């Protein structure tokens, strides 16, 4: 990212929550399987190492925008999915017979918040802890490792929301789970029975049901913020909204105007309107803390866990350090420039629509001539549409 990422107290809190999940889950798993204290200490050491590496990798993936639906993945949702993964692991370990635990669903569930490498690593870690606690033999371990490998591949197909590809993926989940369990059971015992086939079919059915029912629910939970997270930051009762209002009512009015007109312009060109509205409202957030304004805005945004695309707009404030890199950022820059210019004149000076139109056209044309929006992806038609909307709005209303 272009902006500086800092630690957030909210994220630190969720990281501590994930650490507690690891500690409690491992302790309970060891107690249920009567693990001796020396073996428990060794497992604890493995868990500490893995959790530290997992957290570092998670931070790196977030910095690289490598997580699926990056702007909407929060540490809260990651913590929830981590908890679900541990619950599934417990059920596989304590309820399912050997060779017939549907570990194939672990990477599919984890793929709702992680990329392939994290999903695969986390799944193998959960399997390793389970194998140590339950003393899995080599064929049981290989059976579940292969399931996780297949699950990691099938998670790509499960992301399809509808269509024949999704149906094929469900058939594959059922077939692969059943086949792998039966084959490795035979490798271990060199015999098969009708009960083995029944267990395999039941396991495949359970894995398919989890994939078709539970996974979409998890994904819906993870992605639900896509439609409302920006508006949550604009709610009148939100802390930063109140802070801006207390800091200066004039600044609050300016932020509200920029937010409203940014949303209208974004809607007109089919850009992300909630993002533009949120970015517009907090565009001058750094004024609360003073200079350096951009750095202070980014610090406040990080402390409040703003979505990455909103933080990027704040980093591109005024085109001072970075030029607008998205349509939404360009819209916010244009609207803020126009609103600021119009506010400099009194209401009487702007009483004539001709006066306001002249100021707006001149302001936007000057910004365009400077090449500020060359990297934003705005087309000429979109630029003209935004200009016309602003020229026909009563900015000071």
WOWO-V470848 format. One record per run of one state. SS is the DSSP state (a for helix, b for strand, c for the rest). FROM is the first residue (numbers start at 1). LEN is the number of residues. If there is no record, write none. Layout:
ss = [SS:SS]
from = [FROM:FROM]
len = [LEN:LEN]
This chain:
ss = [c:a:c:a:c:a:c:a:c:a:c:a:c:a:c:a:c:a:c:a:c:a:c:a:c:a:c:a:c:a:c:a:c:a:c:a:c:a:c:a:c]
from = [1:9:33:37:64:70:73:75:95:104:111:116:135:138:159:164:190:194:224:225:235:239:248:249:269:273:282:285:289:293:304:308:316:317:320:327:345:353:370:380:392]
len = [8:24:4:27:6:3:2:20:9:7:5:19:3:21:5:26:4:30:1:10:4:9:1:20:4:9:3:4:4:11:4:8:1:3:7:18:8:17:10:12:6]
